[in-house]
Amino acid sequence: MATTRKTSKGKAAESKPAATEDKAAIKRKVAALLKQAEDSAVTPEEAQAFAAKAAELLARYSLDAAALREEKGQRPEPISTHVFTVSGQGCHGKARTILHRFVIDAVGGKHIAQGDDMTTKDRLVTAVGTASMIDTLKTLLPWVMAQAESAARLATPLYVAQADTDHLTTANKNILRRDYFRSFIKGYGQGVADKILATRNDLAEEVKGSAKAVVLVRDTERIAAEYARKFPEISQDRGSKTTVAGHAAGVRAGRAADTGQAKVTTRSRKGVGK
């Protein structure tokens, strides 16, 4: 409940609740970090660190806010959905969709993709999660996608130049280039998702036995229930061709991204509450 305070002129003024002030402060910090990340003067590694720190601030704030609501006996934040439009440019929409799915899973959400044709048409990926998870994804996914595309554009011609392509036709060289690019995108998504998941599991371990742990488990259950309600019948996407070299290089690049998060270990990819 808001309180009142006296202004310098002696008039009563309503103060903002502490939670509102905290959220405003977090948003200011996030805005500042993202502005720094977008500055052309910073290195790619610095930009990655700024963007990841912004995502971390949002994630920790959302858990703190959820625990506070629990303590006060208030309702938990709603389960929300958001539709991400995934570019089909270059007929690489499938790989970009898979990247989105990796990241959505890593933050604890669920997803469904629409559109599975190998054309330049855009695809739609619907994410289901808590309102704060959706906000985090809106911040994180564009950054991950941009980093993956940039890294893939640099890595693909280097790979093709070093590959034994003398016996290949021009058409087959283009196929080699295409498959490596797509595999790199998917691998990058998996690499970054692994880092996010490791951090998320560490956070779960940190709050083990507390009210925050209860919140994490309950949110996982609520997300699953809402997903089942909205999408009772889901057909699995067809698999896409993946090259070992491109996927492995993408995973390495994704894991090497300086996100400021915990180092990836060989722990299971299972997420909190899964």
Helices and strands as residue ranges (DSSP letters): E 4-6, E 12-14, H 18-37, H 44-71, E 79-86, G 89-91, H 93-106, E 110-114, E 123-130, H 131-162, H 170-206, H 211-230, H 244-256
